[in-house]
Structure formats: structure tokens, C-alpha cells
Amino acid sequence: MEKEYILIAEQGLHARPATNFVRFISSLPYSVYLIYKDFVADAKSIMAIMSIGLSKDSVFKIRIESENPDHLKQVDQYLKENHLV
């Protein structure tokens, strides 16, 4: 399953929000990927997330390896609660 988002955070996905995002994603029992342009990053890897360099208004996708729609809702809720999307 995957969903497309637009990053609304003024500073983009810089060090602190990227670290918090990776911590949250790492706590999930399924694989999560962040897709930006042609790059697919393991969302549990801070190095992969930081190397993408998402800035404000970047369009990206989150892909999860799960068929449970509640799992995608968990990620969606995190992004919204933390004012990333």
C-alpha cells in the first residue's frame, strides 16, 4: 500500500524531524519506504532519509509492506500530528 503526500514543514525534513520520524517508523512491525522521485529509501534508516533531502513542497510517497489499512493510517496520523503533511 502507498499514499502520496506533500511536505508542508517550512524547514523540510531536516535533522530533528527526520530523526523523530525514523524513531517512530522503526517502532512499527512492518517495512516502510519513503519514495521521492526515483529514490526509494528505507524509512527506518536515518542516513537514507537524510540523503533524500526533502524540502518544503516536495511530493513524496510512503509505501508500507502490509495489507492492513490501519498500518498506513498509523503513518498518516504521525505525519499529520507532527505537521509534516
Backbone torsions as a table, in degrees:
resi	resn	phi	psi	omega
1	MET	NA	145.0	175.5
2	GLU	-149.1	159.4	-179.4
3	LYS	-144.2	144.3	-179.7
4	GLU	-96.0	144.0	-178.7
5	TYR	-136.6	163.5	170.1
6	ILE	-121.7	124.4	-179.0
7	LEU	-71.7	124.1	-178.0
8	ILE	-106.8	-8.3	-178.8
9	ALA	-62.6	127.1	-177.0
10	GLU	-54.9	-40.6	-176.9
11	GLN	-90.8	6.2	-177.6
12	GLY	74.1	-162.7	179.0
13	LEU	-97.4	73.0	-177.9
14	HIS	-84.6	-172.0	-167.7
15	ALA	-50.7	-55.7	-174.6
16	ARG	-65.4	-53.2	179.4
17	PRO	-65.2	-30.2	177.8
18	ALA	-67.1	-42.2	178.2
19	THR	-62.7	-45.4	179.1
20	ASN	-64.5	-39.6	177.8
21	PHE	-60.9	-48.3	-179.1
22	VAL	-63.3	-39.8	177.4
23	ARG	-59.8	-45.6	179.8
24	PHE	-63.6	-50.2	-177.8
25	ILE	-61.0	-38.0	-179.6
26	SER	-64.6	-22.0	179.5
27	SER	-80.2	-9.6	-177.7
28	LEU	-86.0	143.5	-175.4
29	PRO	-86.6	23.7	179.3
30	TYR	-141.7	160.6	-178.3
31	SER	-77.1	140.6	179.5
32	VAL	-132.1	136.0	179.3
33	TYR	-126.4	142.5	173.3
34	LEU	-106.4	126.1	-176.8
35	ILE	-114.4	124.6	178.6
36	TYR	-137.1	119.8	-174.6
37	LYS	55.8	-120.2	-179.3
38	ASP	-100.6	7.7	-176.0
39	PHE	-101.2	130.4	176.3
40	VAL	-113.2	116.9	-176.8
41	ALA	-110.5	138.7	170.8
42	ASP	-67.8	115.9	-175.2
43	ALA	-71.8	-3.7	176.2
44	LYS	-95.0	4.9	-179.0
45	SER	-114.5	114.5	-180.0
46	ILE	-63.1	-36.4	179.8
47	MET	-64.2	-41.5	179.6
48	ALA	-65.7	-43.9	-178.6
49	ILE	-65.9	-44.5	-179.1
50	MET	-67.4	-32.0	-177.8
51	SER	-70.3	-21.4	178.6
52	ILE	-70.1	-38.8	177.8
53	GLY	68.7	48.8	179.2
54	LEU	-66.2	129.9	177.0
55	SER	-114.2	170.3	179.6
56	LYS	-52.7	139.4	179.7
57	ASP	74.1	7.6	174.3
58	SER	-68.4	137.9	176.1
59	VAL	-98.0	124.4	-178.6
60	PHE	-140.8	168.0	177.5
61	LYS	-123.2	150.4	170.0
62	ILE	-111.4	127.3	177.0
63	ARG	-118.2	131.2	176.3
64	ILE	-117.3	148.0	176.9
65	GLU	-97.1	75.0	179.1
66	SER	-161.9	146.4	176.5
67	GLU	-97.6	0.8	-179.3
68	ASN	-85.1	113.9	-178.4
69	PRO	-62.2	-22.8	177.8
70	ASP	-66.6	-27.8	179.2
71	HIS	-67.8	-41.8	176.8
72	LEU	-67.6	-35.0	177.6
73	LYS	-62.8	-35.1	177.6
74	GLN	-59.8	-47.5	-179.2
75	VAL	-66.8	-44.1	178.8
76	ASP	-57.2	-45.9	-179.6
77	GLN	-63.0	-42.1	178.5
78	TYR	-59.4	-49.0	-178.5
79	LEU	-59.0	-41.3	-179.2
80	LYS	-72.1	-43.6	-179.3
81	GLU	-63.7	-29.0	-179.3
82	ASN	-98.0	14.8	173.8
83	HIS	55.3	37.7	176.3
84	LEU	-92.2	-32.4	178.3
85	VAL	-130.7	NA	NA
